[in-house]
Amino acid sequence: MAYYLLQTNRKLLYTLLLFLILPRFSLADEWINPGEETLEFGLGVFLPSFDSSLQVDNSDLDLGTGVDLENDLGLDSNETVFWLSTQWRFSDNHRLGLSYFQFSRDSIATALTDIEVGEEIFPAGATLTSKFDYSSIPFIYSYSFIKSKHHELAGTFGLHLTTLELDIRGDAFVGGGGTVDGNVYAKAQGPLPLFGVKYDYYANKRWSSGIHGEVFALDLEDTDVGFSGVIYNVRASTEYWFYNHFGVGAALNWFSMDVDVKDSEWRGRVDYEYLGPQIYANMRF
């Protein structure tokens, strides 16, 4: 694990150094004002805190137990992950954006009460080895209704390619000194369409700030696969450009998912919320 972290951090350091060095070779370029960039790339870290619970029903559609991921399974309520993004302004008022991040949390904990997850019932006292992964690849189109030197207001439509994976293994002692074990794996994935509004304020050629809010509200109860419920995503950010092609930024991102899941590998419910800052470096051309 230590070797992996060292290699990962080394790669991040090399990339950040590249971000710092490259702009110096093009200081003579004509300054790119906010809203006039063609391509933009971002790399940074995301430090969210979580509040999450879920439910996995068994194949007979009996309700499973609602499980708090932090309190019942012992998953960390905080995590640090890398965050990547890119944006292409292919016309004055049209933009396409793509970003990626993945949360992967695991733990070993003792069940305090009986827990029913899918086809398994883990008794109180069982040792639970758990892993929960959440990944998101938002692909967002923006159209600017208002665009001026200092203001840009856009409507957005995004497809968030979302994957949820749960893996729980439980071991417990039974009468007579024997042990029993069980394993549950559940997965749900799909594109989630989110509609939103994005506003950017360009204070001057170096400094800008903005806010982007999205919502998903869809009832898929009559389908065999999908999510049904409400999702909110709000991100506020500010950026400063030290050079023509290089800048830094900070953002605060809140996300809330309250959905019923109906997938071939997962039927149940997910209540998933996180809030945290992002710190990143930007390059633009």
C-alpha positions as CSV (number, residue, x, y, z in Angstrom):
1,M,0.0,0.0,0.0
2,A,2.8,2.4,0.9
3,Y,4.5,1.7,-2.4
4,Y,1.3,2.3,-4.3
5,L,0.7,5.6,-2.6
6,L,4.3,6.6,-3.3
7,Q,4.0,5.8,-7.0
8,T,0.6,7.5,-7.3
9,N,1.8,10.7,-5.5
10,R,5.0,10.7,-7.7
11,K,2.9,10.6,-10.8
12,L,0.7,13.4,-9.5
13,L,3.8,15.5,-8.7
14,Y,5.3,15.0,-12.2
15,T,2.0,16.1,-13.7
16,L,1.7,19.2,-11.6
17,L,5.3,20.1,-12.4
18,L,4.4,19.8,-16.1
19,F,1.5,22.1,-15.5
20,L,3.9,24.6,-13.9
21,I,6.7,24.4,-16.5
22,L,4.8,24.4,-19.8
23,P,3.1,27.8,-19.5
24,R,6.5,29.5,-19.3
25,F,7.3,28.6,-22.9
26,S,4.3,30.5,-24.2
27,L,4.3,33.7,-22.1
28,A,4.4,35.7,-25.3
29,D,1.1,34.4,-26.5
30,E,-1.9,36.8,-26.7
31,W,-3.7,36.6,-23.4
32,I,-6.8,34.3,-23.4
33,N,-9.6,36.1,-21.6
34,P,-12.2,34.2,-19.6
35,G,-14.8,32.7,-21.9
36,E,-12.5,32.8,-25.0
37,E,-10.6,29.5,-24.3
38,T,-11.0,26.6,-26.7
39,L,-9.7,23.7,-24.5
40,E,-9.3,23.5,-20.8
41,F,-7.9,20.7,-18.6
42,G,-8.0,20.3,-14.9
43,L,-6.2,18.0,-12.4
44,G,-6.6,18.0,-8.6
45,V,-7.8,16.4,-5.5
46,F,-11.3,16.0,-4.0
47,L,-11.7,15.7,-0.2
48,P,-15.4,14.8,0.4
49,S,-17.2,13.6,3.6
50,F,-20.0,11.1,3.3
51,D,-23.3,10.3,4.7
52,S,-24.7,7.2,3.0
53,S,-27.0,4.2,3.5
54,L,-28.5,1.5,1.3
55,Q,-30.7,-1.4,1.0
56,V,-30.4,-4.6,-1.1
57,D,-33.6,-6.7,-1.4
58,N,-33.5,-10.5,-1.9
59,S,-34.7,-12.2,-5.0
60,D,-38.2,-12.8,-3.6
61,L,-38.6,-9.0,-3.3
62,D,-38.7,-9.1,0.5
63,L,-37.2,-6.0,1.9
64,G,-33.6,-6.1,3.1
65,T,-32.2,-4.2,6.1
66,G,-31.4,-0.6,5.7
67,V,-27.6,-0.4,6.2
68,D,-25.7,2.7,7.2
69,L,-22.4,2.5,5.4
70,E,-20.4,4.5,8.0
71,N,-22.0,3.4,11.2
72,D,-23.0,-0.2,10.4
73,L,-20.2,-1.2,8.1
74,G,-17.5,1.0,9.4
75,L,-16.6,2.7,6.1
76,D,-14.6,5.9,6.5
77,S,-16.7,9.1,6.3
78,N,-13.9,11.0,4.6
79,E,-11.7,10.2,1.6
80,T,-9.2,11.9,-0.7
81,V,-9.3,11.1,-4.4
82,F,-7.9,12.5,-7.7
83,W,-10.2,14.5,-9.9
84,L,-9.9,15.0,-13.7
85,S,-11.8,17.3,-16.0
86,T,-11.7,18.7,-19.6
87,Q,-13.8,21.2,-21.4
88,W,-14.1,22.1,-25.1
89,R,-15.6,25.4,-26.2
90,F,-16.3,24.5,-29.8
91,S,-18.3,27.7,-30.4
92,D,-18.8,31.0,-28.6
93,N,-21.9,29.8,-26.8
94,H,-21.5,26.0,-26.9
95,R,-19.3,23.8,-24.6
96,L,-18.8,20.1,-23.9
97,G,-17.3,19.0,-20.6
98,L,-16.1,15.7,-19.2
99,S,-14.8,14.8,-15.8
100,Y,-14.0,11.7,-13.8
101,F,-13.6,10.6,-10.2
102,Q,-14.1,7.4,-8.2
103,F,-14.7,6.8,-4.5
104,S,-13.6,3.4,-3.2
105,R,-14.0,2.6,0.5
106,D,-13.5,-0.6,2.4
107,S,-13.6,-1.7,6.0
108,I,-13.7,-4.5,8.6
109,A,-16.3,-4.1,11.3
110,T,-18.4,-6.2,13.7
111,A,-22.2,-6.3,13.1
112,L,-24.0,-4.8,16.1
113,T,-27.4,-6.2,15.0
114,D,-28.7,-8.8,12.5
115,I,-28.3,-7.4,8.9
116,E,-30.2,-8.8,5.9
117,V,-28.5,-7.9,2.6
118,G,-29.7,-9.6,-0.5
119,E,-29.9,-13.4,0.1
120,E,-27.7,-13.2,3.2
121,I,-28.5,-12.6,6.9
122,F,-25.4,-11.6,8.8
123,P,-26.0,-12.1,12.6
124,A,-25.0,-9.7,15.3
125,G,-21.3,-10.3,16.2
126,A,-20.4,-11.4,12.6
127,T,-17.2,-9.9,11.2
128,L,-18.0,-8.0,8.1
129,T,-15.5,-7.2,5.4
130,S,-17.1,-4.5,3.2
131,K,-16.3,-2.6,0.1
132,F,-18.3,0.1,-1.7
133,D,-17.4,1.8,-4.9
134,Y,-19.0,4.8,-6.5
135,S,-17.8,6.1,-9.8
136,S,-19.1,9.0,-12.0
137,I,-18.3,10.2,-15.5
138,P,-20.3,13.4,-16.1
139,F,-20.6,14.3,-19.7
140,I,-22.1,17.8,-19.9
141,Y,-23.3,20.1,-22.7
142,S,-23.7,23.8,-22.0
143,Y,-25.4,26.5,-24.1
144,S,-24.8,30.1,-23.1
145,F,-28.0,32.2,-23.2
146,I,-26.1,35.3,-21.9
147,K,-22.4,35.8,-22.7
148,S,-20.5,39.1,-22.1
149,K,-17.2,40.4,-20.9
150,H,-18.1,39.7,-17.2
151,H,-21.1,37.4,-17.2
152,E,-22.0,34.0,-18.7
153,L,-25.3,32.2,-18.0
154,A,-25.9,28.8,-19.5
155,G,-28.3,26.0,-19.5
156,T,-26.8,22.5,-19.1
157,F,-27.7,18.9,-20.0
158,G,-25.6,16.1,-18.6
159,L,-25.4,12.4,-18.7
160,H,-23.7,11.1,-15.6
161,L,-22.5,7.6,-16.2
162,T,-22.8,6.2,-12.7
163,T,-21.7,2.8,-11.3
164,L,-22.5,1.6,-7.7
165,E,-20.8,-1.6,-6.4
166,L,-21.2,-3.3,-3.0
167,D,-19.3,-6.3,-1.8
168,I,-19.9,-7.7,1.8
169,R,-18.3,-10.8,3.2
170,G,-19.4,-12.0,6.7
171,D,-17.9,-14.6,9.0
172,A,-19.5,-15.7,12.3
173,F,-19.1,-18.3,14.9
174,V,-22.0,-20.7,15.6
175,G,-22.8,-23.2,18.3
176,G,-20.3,-26.0,18.7
177,G,-17.3,-24.0,17.6
178,G,-18.1,-23.9,13.9
179,T,-18.2,-21.0,11.6
180,V,-20.5,-19.8,8.8
181,D,-19.8,-17.3,6.1
182,G,-21.7,-15.5,3.4
183,N,-21.0,-13.1,0.6
184,V,-23.1,-10.5,-1.1
185,Y,-22.3,-8.6,-4.3
186,A,-24.6,-6.0,-5.8
187,K,-24.0,-3.7,-8.8
188,A,-26.1,-1.0,-10.4
189,Q,-25.1,1.3,-13.3
190,G,-26.7,3.6,-15.8
191,P,-26.7,7.0,-17.4
192,L,-28.4,9.6,-15.2
193,P,-29.7,12.6,-17.2
194,L,-29.3,15.8,-15.2
195,F,-30.5,19.3,-16.2
196,G,-29.0,22.4,-14.7
197,V,-28.0,26.0,-14.8
198,K,-24.4,27.4,-14.8
199,Y,-23.4,31.0,-14.1
200,D,-19.8,32.4,-14.4
201,Y,-18.6,35.8,-13.3
202,Y,-15.4,37.1,-14.9
203,A,-14.1,39.8,-12.6
204,N,-11.0,40.4,-14.8
205,K,-8.7,38.5,-17.1
206,R,-7.1,36.6,-14.2
207,W,-9.9,35.9,-11.8
208,S,-13.3,34.2,-12.2
209,S,-15.9,32.4,-10.1
210,G,-19.1,30.4,-10.8
211,I,-21.8,28.1,-9.6
212,H,-23.4,25.1,-11.3
213,G,-26.6,23.4,-10.1
214,E,-28.1,20.2,-11.6
215,V,-31.2,18.1,-10.7
216,F,-32.4,14.6,-11.7
217,A,-36.0,13.7,-10.9
218,L,-37.4,10.6,-12.8
219,D,-39.8,7.8,-12.1
220,L,-38.7,4.5,-13.6
221,E,-40.9,2.3,-11.6
222,D,-42.4,0.7,-14.7
223,T,-39.1,-0.4,-16.2
224,D,-36.9,-3.4,-15.4
225,V,-33.6,-1.4,-15.1
226,G,-32.8,2.0,-13.8
227,F,-33.0,4.5,-11.0
228,S,-36.1,6.2,-9.6
229,G,-35.9,9.2,-7.4
230,V,-34.1,12.6,-7.0
231,I,-30.5,13.6,-7.4
232,Y,-29.0,17.1,-6.7
233,N,-25.5,18.3,-7.6
234,V,-24.3,21.8,-6.8
235,R,-20.7,23.0,-7.3
236,A,-19.3,26.5,-6.6
237,S,-15.8,27.4,-7.8
238,T,-13.3,30.2,-8.1
239,E,-10.2,30.2,-10.4
240,Y,-7.1,32.4,-10.7
241,W,-4.7,32.4,-13.8
242,F,-1.1,33.1,-13.0
243,Y,0.0,32.8,-16.6
244,N,-1.8,32.8,-19.9
245,H,-2.1,29.0,-19.9
246,F,-1.9,28.1,-16.3
247,G,-4.1,28.7,-13.3
248,V,-5.3,27.2,-10.0
249,G,-8.8,26.7,-8.6
250,A,-10.8,25.7,-5.6
251,A,-14.4,24.4,-5.5
252,L,-17.0,23.1,-3.1
253,N,-19.2,20.3,-4.3
254,W,-22.4,19.0,-2.7
255,F,-24.1,15.9,-4.1
256,S,-27.2,14.1,-2.9
257,M,-28.8,10.9,-4.3
258,D,-32.0,9.5,-3.0
259,V,-33.1,6.8,-5.4
260,D,-34.8,3.4,-5.7
261,V,-32.6,1.0,-7.6
262,K,-34.0,-1.5,-10.1
263,D,-31.1,-3.3,-11.8
264,S,-30.5,-7.0,-12.7
265,E,-27.9,-7.2,-10.0
266,W,-29.4,-4.8,-7.4
267,R,-32.9,-4.1,-6.3
268,G,-33.3,-1.9,-3.3
269,R,-32.5,1.7,-2.4
270,V,-29.5,4.1,-2.1
271,D,-29.3,7.3,-0.1
272,Y,-25.9,8.8,-0.8
273,E,-24.6,12.2,0.0
274,Y,-21.2,13.9,0.1
275,L,-19.8,17.4,0.6
276,G,-16.3,18.5,0.2
277,P,-13.7,20.8,-1.4
278,Q,-11.7,20.4,-4.6
279,I,-8.3,21.9,-5.2
280,Y,-6.9,21.8,-8.7
281,A,-4.6,23.1,-11.4
282,N,-5.9,24.2,-14.8
283,M,-4.4,24.5,-18.3
284,R,-6.1,26.3,-21.2
285,F,-5.5,26.9,-24.9
